[in-house]
Amino acid sequence: MWRVTSRNRKSIKERGKKLEKSIEKKHEQEPFEFTNKDIVAMIIAAFQILLPILFVGIGLFALITFLFTNFFMK
């Protein structure tokens, strides 16, 4: 329990500042840039998420339209 109350440890803010400095230093040495492969991969990932939702919506719309025209319009 003494490790929890000990004041010898760095605070979270100090660790955060140190981490931010190291990240900034890394990005100055080697800046991050998106390549065409990265952009294509993001587009494919977006389609993998959005297309199933779109297909479910289209299916529900088709089902509701079918039921409405065949049962309620007679």
Secondary structure, DSSP 4 states (H G I P E B T S, - for coil): -HHHH-S-SPPHHHHHHHHHHHHHHHHHHS-----HHHHHHHHHHHHHHHHHHHHHHHHHHHHHHHHIIIII--
